[in-house]
C-alpha cells in the first residue's frame, strides 16, 4: 500500500469521485449547461487510487457519479464508495467439499504454511477429481485467513497429558498480553542456549547456558549470568544474586525444568515467601517477555562479540554484565516509554529486603528425614556420615536440610518451626582414633532415685487392692504357697 493512501481502497475511490463531482454539487450548473461541465471534467487528469498514475474518466461515468451523489441526500460519500460484490466473503471458487478437505488438512498440520497447504490440496484434487477444480494459492490463502486457519507454532507431537493440555488450551483459549501493575510483583526466569560455544579450562568447547531473571512490570534484567549447565545449583546461584541486587519478589514464573522443580529450589521459595508459578508445558508464549529478552541478547550482545575469535566464560559473563547494566536497563523501552530502571524506581513496588548471603544459602536446601545410628551417633546424608551432638542422642529421627552439591555441612531443624537446632559436620575418623572422648551432655537433669525398690510397683499395688475390694476369694487353688489367712496368723 502506498504511503499516500489515507484509508482503504474503497475510501480512496470515494474521495476521488467526490473530488470530481463535488464542484457540481456545490455549484450546480444552469439548466442546459451540465453537459459542458461534464465535458470539461472528462478532459482533466486525475490520480488513480490504485496505480497512482494519471487517468481520465468518460462523460457518462462522471454523470453517473454526479446523479448517485445528488440522489444520496445527506451522505454522498457512501453512494460514491465502490460497491461491495454480492459474493464477497463467500469464496465461490472454493466448493464446500474442498473447504472441508482443507479444514481437515489444517487440523492435522497446523504448522504448515499457506503455500504448503495449497500445494498439498492440488495433489488431493488430482487424486479425487470429484472435488472439482483446484483453487489457486491466493484463493486458499484468502479463505484460510478469513476462516481463522492461521499458521501456528510447531508443537512436538508428544502424547502426554501435559502436551495434550497445552494443545487444547492453545486451540480453545485466546492468548493475551499481560503485565503485573507492581514492581517485584512477578519475576520471569529461564535458561537460554547460547549461539556460540565457549572454551573451558579443560580445553574443550561447551555450549553455555544463560540464566536470565526479569521483572515483569519494569522489564529490568535483575540478573543475567552464563553457566555450563542448567542444574539446580546454577539456577539457585544466579537467583540468589538477583535477590541480592534487587530484593525479594512476591512470585516467580518459570517453566517446568528440573532445576526449577528441584527440592532445594522449592524449599528456598517456601522459606523466602515467594510463590512459584510454573508455565503450562509446551507453552513458551506464557513467558513471552523472557523470549523477547533472548532475541535482544542474540541480536545485540552476541552480535557485538562476533569479532572475538575465542570466547571464554569469563569474557562472556563480563560482557553480559556490562551490556545489561549500561545498555539494556538504561535504554528507553518502546512499550514503557522510559528506561526499565526508571520504571522500577517510579514504582509502585511490593518487593522486600533481601536476607543475608548465609540465610540465602541455607534457604536453598532440601529437607529430609534421617535415622540416627545409636552405635556411634551419626546420620548418613548423600553418602557422607555426619556426627550428631550428644545432646541430640535421644532423637531417633532427625529432620536435616542440605544441598546435594554442598555436603560440607548439614543443618538439623525443628520440624514445627523450621529453626536450625544444630549444624552437623562430616565424621572425622582419623581424629576419633586418638581415643579421647568427651563426657556425654545431659539431655535433662536425672530424677533422684531410691537405692532399693520400695515394694510393689504402683500399678500392681492398685490392681491387688481393687481385687481385694471385690470381696471374692482368689480365683486359684493354692498348693505350695501359703494362704493369705495363714500368712496373717504367722505374723501374729
PyMOL commands that set and color helices and strands:
alter all, ss='L'
color gray80, all
select helices_A, chain A and resi 9-26+34-42+59-71+76-80+96-108+114-127+129-131+137-146+161-172+232-246+258-261+263-272+284-301+303-305+313-326+328-330+340-346+357-363+390-392+429-432+458-469+484-491
alter helices_A, ss='H'
color red, helices_A
select strands_A, chain A and resi 46-47+54-55+187-199+205-215+221-227+251-254+275-278+366-371+378-381+384-387+397-403+406-413+420-426
alter strands_A, ss='S'
color yellow, strands_A
deselect
rebuild
show_as cartoon
